[in-house]
Amino acid sequence: MRHVQPPRFATWLLRRLGSAGTNQSLIGDLMEQFAKGRSASWYWRQTVNAMFTVATQDVREHKPLALRAVGIGITSMWMFWALASIPLRVIWVLSNGGLYVGGHWITLDYSWMHYRGYLALLLIVVGSAGSGWIVARLHRDHQTAMVLAFLAALVLAAAAQLVIQVRLVGWPVRPMIHSAPTLIVLFIVTPISVLVGGLWTDYGTRTTGARQNATF
């Protein structure tokens, strides 16, 4: 047997599935197979498969709760963007002109605001993570399943939006290549941010509980 440790982040994810007893048994089996020569990619595949298997079963058993989680997540994300759109619009106006005061345009140096794209990306990350955090906080007994249900709904909504844009609007394939940043945001940045926000909530809850148990 080799003494190389399996991917730590994958193990960290496994500890957030189901009950503690089930987690330890699953992690023990996977670590044993990894020690016998299984690759890190195999360990990751088993981790992802276990996450979605447990989450799917949990969602099937609690469908109304999953619908509520999706609704809460989408609503919180929409509310965040409604608030974030105000400073973004102000920045857009300032970065493309100046201020109209007393019947005259006052042109100011707002060159630094040309980085508004990075600000928008930061807001997307924060808003998505915040939505995942809210979903997890309101569904503590089924955090992983509800966060993944919300994440899946976002990905499906983004895919539907893309299909509609391609089929109905007639968006050709070539411009899609130039819209790679948009696709990355929709299918990579936003889902990862939601997942991190939800897992961070779970991490904080478990850490607090562990400290309390250690105190007593």
Protein Blocks (a to p, Z undefined) as FASTA:
>chain_A
ZZbdcdfklmmmmmmgcjfklmmmmmmmmmmmmmnopafklmmmmmmmmmmmmmmmmmmm
mmmlmmmmmmmmmmmmmmmmmmmmmmmmmmmmmmnmccdeehiacdddfklmmmmmmmmm
mmmmmmmmmmmmmmmmmmmmlmmmmmmmmmmmmmmmmmmmmmmmmmmnopafklmmmmmm
mmmmmmmmmmmmmmmmmmmmmmmmmmmmmmmmmmZZ
